[in-house]
Amino acid sequence: MAKKTVADIDPRGKAVLVRVDFNVPQDDAGAITDDRRIRMALPTIRSILDRGGKAILMSHLGRPTGKGPEPEFSLAPVAKRLGELLGRPVILAADTGGPDAQAKAKALRPGEVLLLENVRFNKGEKKGDDAAYVAGVAGLADAYVNDAFGTCHRTEASMHAVPVAMKQAGRPAVVGFLVEKEVRYLADAIAHPKRPFVAILGGKKVSDKIAVITNLLHVCDHVLIGGAMAYTFSLAGGGAVGKSLVEPDKVELARELLAKGAGKLVLPVDTHCADDFSAAAAKRIVPAGKIPDGFEGLDIGPETARKYAAIIAAAGTVVWNGPMGVFEMPPFDAGTRAVADAVAAATAQGAVTIIGGGDSAAAVEQLGYADRVSHVSTGGGASLEMLEGKAFATVAVLDDA
């Protein structure tokens, strides 16, 4: 899946349209609470600016209805934060490919940055094939760069139709440094893993990760299960789960996965449970499958943490998607912390370690391990689909190396 990157184009004096993923979390007042996705795009943006190019950026933010501007989803706070990080002003267009964007793009000078307003203010974005919208966006620049890994699994207009249109006009369409890194780590981990290859899967639902588990059982040496999905597997094995979060309609599926994964699928041996979803609740550590009535599992237990750490310590490649428990609420962060510590130690010993976005990325950030692993993905849904073995049309359409 080798693709040309932004380093392969000459941006001097040219306008380069970059699809970024600035869908950052915000508080009720609109202030950005985590700017990691903005920071991860900086190398691509700086590469264009430092080589005399003009950067035109576009992104979505939140879930607007597509019926025009909605102030609560404006990219204005993002423009402000990006300007602070770049140390230069960021111009904000009032539209995406419309009159204001066209005028500001035309006036843009080398070294300047223009951020288009939220692409999802346009109904043509989600629709994907609105010719007028696509033409308006594609006509803004001399080259296209996809640096939005978090939306690579979606064929929205700015991700697919726009680069197609630009290529048809003879303009280059390449990946940015972030997407290049994401694809290299995630695709190569599946295609050519350094063994033993260990996958760690957590989160709430088996149903969210059926395809991932199935695919990883074909390529991994061990698949370690944590989070609430473990209780559905426990129920499938005849265990008692108390009032733990389970998917009763997925019990038969869990049985099938246990049969397919015999020898590879590894389940918790103990559980940290409580009689209420709170840090002050009465707590117990019990054997897996023996959660008392009135109690719910909220984390893997210490014996499971030790067992998982030993498997991780011997790994050549580790892919982790989904926390082991309620990591936001001590003491039920202990299992996730123990796994994060083991993954960091494996990295130090030469293992390739990949955190697959979403809650697991948030967990390693919160627990202070983000700089101690090989790669933290910016895309939860995108990384899951890549771990399922899916190809992305949004990447396939770009120029081959």
Long-range contacts (C-beta under 8 A, 24 or more apart in sequence): 1-183, 1-187, 1-391, 1-395, 1-396, 2-400, 2-401, 3-174, 3-175, 3-180, 3-183, 3-395, 3-398, 3-399, 3-400, 3-401, 4-172, 4-174, 4-175, 4-398, 4-399, 4-400, 4-401, 5-174, 5-175, 5-176, 5-177, 5-180, 5-401, 6-44, 6-47, 6-48, 6-145, 6-147, 6-174, 6-175, 6-176, 6-177, 7-47, 7-177, 8-172, 8-174, 8-399, 8-401, 9-143, 9-145, 9-172, 9-174, 10-51, 11-47, 11-48, 11-51, 11-52, 11-53, 11-54, 11-143, 12-51, 12-52, 12-53, 12-110, 13-52, 13-53, 13-54, 13-110, 14-53, 14-54, 14-141, 14-142, 14-143, 15-53, 15-54, 15-56, 15-105, 15-108, 15-140, 15-141, 15-142, 15-143, 16-48, 16-53, 16-54, 16-55, 16-56, 16-141, 16-142, 16-143, 16-144, 16-145, 17-56, 17-58, 17-137, 17-138, 17-140, 17-141, 17-143, 17-144, 17-145, 17-162, 17-166, 18-44, 18-45, 18-48, 18-55, 18-56, 18-57, 18-58, 18-144, 18-145, 18-147, 18-176, 19-58, 19-59, 19-144, 19-145, 19-146, 19-147, 19-148, 19-151, 19-158, 19-159, 19-162, 20-44, 20-45, 20-57, 20-58, 20-59, 20-147, 20-148, 20-176, 21-59, 21-147, 21-148, 21-149, 21-150, 21-151, 21-378, 21-379, 22-57, 22-59, 22-61, 22-75, 22-78, 22-82, 23-59, 23-60, 23-61, 23-62, 23-150, 23-151, 24-61, 24-78, 26-77, 30-72, 30-77, 31-77, 32-77, 32-78, 32-81, 34-365, 35-81, 35-85, 36-365, 36-378, 37-150, 37-378, 38-78, 38-81, 38-82, 38-85, 39-85, 40-178, 40-378, 41-147, 41-176, 41-178, 42-85, 42-86, 43-176, 43-177, 43-178, 44-145, 44-147, 44-176, 44-177, 44-178, 45-86, 45-113, 46-86, 47-177, 48-145, 49-86, 49-111, 49-113, 52-110, 52-111, 53-110, 53-111, 54-108, 54-109, 54-110, 54-111, 54-112, 54-113, 54-114, 55-112, 55-113, 55-114, 56-105, 56-108, 56-113, 56-114, 56-116, 56-140, 56-141, 57-82, 57-113, 57-114, 57-115, 57-116, 58-96, 58-115, 58-116, 58-119, 58-137, 58-158, 59-115, 59-118, 59-119, 59-148, 60-118, 60-119, 60-120, 60-125, 60-151, 60-156, 60-158, 61-118, 61-120, 62-118, 62-120, 63-120, 64-118, 64-120, 64-121, 66-120, 66-121, 66-122, 66-123, 66-125, 66-126, 67-123, 68-121, 69-94, 69-117, 69-118, 69-121, 70-118, 70-121, 73-118, 73-120, 73-121, 74-117, 74-118, 75-115, 75-116, 75-117, 75-118, 78-115, 79-115, 82-113, 82-115, 83-113, 86-113, 88-112, 88-113, 89-113, 90-114, 90-115, 91-115, 92-117, 93-117, 95-121, 96-121, 96-122, 96-125, 96-133, 96-136, 96-137, 96-158, 97-122, 97-133, 97-135, 97-136, 97-137, 97-138, 97-139, 97-140, 98-136, 101-136, 101-140, 102-136, 102-139, 102-140, 105-140, 105-141, 119-156, 119-157, 119-158, 122-157, 124-157, 125-156, 125-157, 125-158, 126-156, 126-157, 127-157, 128-155, 128-156, 128-157, 128-160, 128-161, 129-157, 129-161, 130-157, 133-157, 134-161, 134-162, 134-165, 135-165, 137-162, 138-162, 138-165, 138-166, 138-169, 141-166, 141-171, 142-171, 143-171, 143-172, 143-173, 143-174, 144-171, 144-172, 144-173, 144-174, 145-173, 145-174, 145-175, 145-176, 146-173, 146-174, 146-175, 146-176, 146-179, 146-394, 146-395, 146-398, 147-175, 147-176, 147-177, 147-178, 147-179, 148-179, 149-178, 149-179, 149-182, 149-183, 149-377, 149-378, 149-379, 149-382, 149-383, 150-357, 150-378, 150-379, 150-380, 150-381, 150-382, 151-379, 151-382, 151-394, 152-179, 152-182, 152-379, 152-382, 152-392, 152-394, 152-395, 153-379, 153-381, 153-382, 153-385, 153-386, 153-390, 153-392, 153-394, 154-394, 155-393, 155-394, 159-394, 160-393, 160-394, 160-397, 163-394, 163-397, 163-398, 164-397, 167-397, 167-399, 172-399, 173-397, 173-398, 173-399, 174-398, 174-399, 175-395, 175-398, 178-378, 179-395, 181-375, 182-375, 182-377, 182-378, 182-379, 182-382, 182-383, 182-386, 183-386, 183-395, 185-352, 185-354, 185-374, 185-375, 185-377, 186-319, 186-354, 186-356, 186-377, 186-383, 186-386, 186-387, 187-386, 189-317, 189-319, 189-352, 189-354, 190-215, 190-219, 190-386, 190-387, 190-389, 193-219, 193-220, 193-316, 193-317, 193-352, 194-316, 194-317, 194-351, 194-352, 195-221, 195-316, 195-317, 196-221, 196-222, 196-314, 196-315, 196-316, 196-317, 197-221, 197-222, 197-315, 197-316, 197-317, 197-319, 198-222, 198-223, 198-224, 198-311, 198-312, 198-315, 198-317, 198-318, 198-319, 199-223, 199-224, 199-318, 199-319, 199-320, 199-321, 199-387, 200-224, 200-226, 200-308, 200-312, 200-318, 200-319, 200-320, 200-321, 200-322, 200-339, 200-343, 201-225, 201-226, 201-227, 201-229, 201-320, 201-321, 201-322, 202-226, 202-227, 202-229, 202-321, 202-322, 202-323, 202-324, 202-325, 202-336, 202-359, 202-360, 203-227, 203-228, 203-229, 203-321, 203-322, 203-323, 203-358, 203-359, 204-228, 204-229, 204-245, 205-229, 205-232, 205-247, 205-250, 206-232, 206-233, 206-247, 206-250, 206-253, 206-254, 206-257, 207-247, 207-250, 207-253, 208-384, 209-321, 209-322, 209-384, 210-253, 210-257, 211-388, 212-321, 212-384, 212-387, 212-388, 213-257, 213-261, 213-265, 214-257, 214-260, 215-387, 215-388, 215-389, 216-319, 216-387, 217-257, 217-260, 217-261, 217-264, 217-265, 220-264, 221-264, 222-264, 222-266, 222-311, 222-315, 223-261, 223-264, 223-265, 223-266, 224-266, 224-308, 224-311, 224-312, 225-265, 225-266, 225-267, 225-268, 226-268, 226-300, 226-304, 226-308, 226-322, 226-323, 226-324, 226-325, 226-335, 226-336, 226-339, 227-322, 227-323, 227-324, 227-325, 228-297, 229-322, 230-267, 230-268, 230-271, 230-288, 230-297, 230-300, 231-291, 231-297, 233-257, 233-258, 233-267, 234-267, 234-268, 234-288, 234-289, 237-267, 237-289, 238-289, 239-288, 239-289, 239-290, 239-291, 240-289, 240-290, 240-291, 240-292, 240-293, 241-289, 241-291, 241-297, 242-273, 242-291, 242-292, 242-293, 242-294, 242-295, 242-296, 242-297, 243-293, 243-294, 243-295, 243-296, 244-273, 244-291, 244-295, 244-296, 244-297, 245-296, 266-307, 266-308, 266-311, 268-300, 268-301, 268-304, 269-301, 269-303, 269-304, 269-307, 270-300, 270-301, 270-302, 270-303, 270-304, 271-297, 271-299, 271-300, 271-301, 271-304, 272-297, 272-298, 272-299, 272-300, 272-301, 272-302, 272-325, 272-331, 272-332, 272-334, 272-335, 273-297, 273-298, 274-298, 274-332, 277-326, 278-329, 279-329, 279-330, 279-331, 279-332, 283-331, 297-325, 298-325, 298-326, 298-329, 298-332, 299-324, 299-325, 299-326, 299-331, 299-332, 299-333, 299-334, 299-335, 299-336, 300-324, 300-325, 300-335, 301-335, 302-334, 302-338, 304-335, 305-334, 305-335, 305-338, 305-339, 306-338, 308-338, 308-339, 308-342, 309-338, 309-339, 309-341, 309-342, 312-339, 312-342, 312-343, 312-345, 312-346, 313-342, 313-345, 313-346, 313-349, 315-346, 315-351, 316-350, 316-351, 316-352, 317-351, 317-352, 317-353, 317-354, 318-343, 318-346, 318-351, 318-352, 318-353, 318-354, 319-354, 319-356, 319-387, 320-353, 320-354, 320-355, 320-356, 320-360, 321-355, 321-356, 321-357, 321-358, 321-360, 321-383, 321-384, 321-387, 322-356, 322-358, 322-359, 322-360, 323-359, 323-360, 323-363, 327-359, 327-363, 327-366, 327-367, 328-366, 333-367, 336-363, 336-367, 337-367, 340-364, 340-367, 340-369, 341-369, 343-369, 343-373, 344-369, 344-372, 344-373, 347-372, 347-373, 347-374, 348-372, 356-380, 356-383, 356-384, 356-387, 357-381, 357-382, 357-383, 357-384, 358-383, 358-384
